[in-house]
Amino acid sequence: MEIRIEKNQQPKVKPDPSSLGFGQLFTDHMFVMDYEEGKGWFDPRIVPYGSVPLEPSVMVLHYGQATFEGLKAYKTADGHVQLFRPYSNMERMNVSNDRLCIPRLDVDFAVEAIKKLVEIDQDWIPAAEGTSLYIRPFVFACDPYLGVRPSHKYYFMIIMSPVGAYYPEGIDPVKIYVEEEYVRAVKGGMGFTKTPGNYAASIKAQVVAHEKGYTQVLWLDGVEKKYVEEVGTMNVFFKIGGVVVTPALEGSILAGITRDSTIKLLKHWGIPVEERRLSIQEVYDAHAQGKLEEAFGTGTAAVISPIGELNFAGRVISINDGKIGPVSAKIYDTITGIQYGTVEDIFGWTVKVK
Ligand code: COI
């Protein structure tokens, strides 16, 4: 399929790269493609960024049938533009789409669409350290219908935003509140997908944690409220007695791409890593025994975010004296180094746009 291109005749002024937050500004263009039952995906186009006409009855507004992804484009020191593991994102989007009865996308075509859009808006990729162009592909149900069933019409869109750090702390450790009242997901639900409902379900706990002075919540499993699952917008890792432990993918947590990259790097370095069930009690016991060496979150938006403090049922513990640990720092330096082209990409994770 040929992508039709309509250039924006009124490009915006680019922001100051030193003052970028996360997800507030959008580039000059966006990608749009339609789906209709019986016709499939059609009319891929890159058009000026702007509003989309939607009837108030469109299904996504009522039943939340939608999925999304998040990935980034980077400007390398030698002037190239590259993406980090875009095929993994679009494959994961199809996993989410299957769960939500949304038609699959052709992964190669979707990555081509991302590359084309990034190429057109490449001047929006900020060059300052720690900045990048965040890419948000998303699909949503746009059938004007109020019955509950899979939509017969969808939009696949891609928008992009120049970003700095996701958390105001940047690479400084964050304080995390262990959530005991609310749960995010259960096995058999949608916890493994990237769908808006998972994030809607998380907002209440996040608001309460913010009020208590914490950046994010650490979710426990939805049944026993005993086992660690994930942190807000990230997967989570704990280094206990020399072994890095992260919750196994058992259906209720997201299969993070930074999580997968972290596991592959640890294995490559010969650092023991385990994907298994991990109770919050084990984390606290390890701390009491002086064995809890590091904790950190991983995610596309946040990259690596060290955890400096946990609060579980009023018991506050400090991890590595509230400082970033050596393994967290090495993973951060290596992943960002590969992304910005200063560390050799031995895994073949990067995809050149130009
Ligand atoms: C990402 O890390 O890309 C995410 O999707 C998190 C987002 C909800 C901010």
Residues whose N, C-alpha, C, O or C-beta is under 5 A from the ligand:
A	BS01	COI	G70 T233 G299 T300 A301 A302
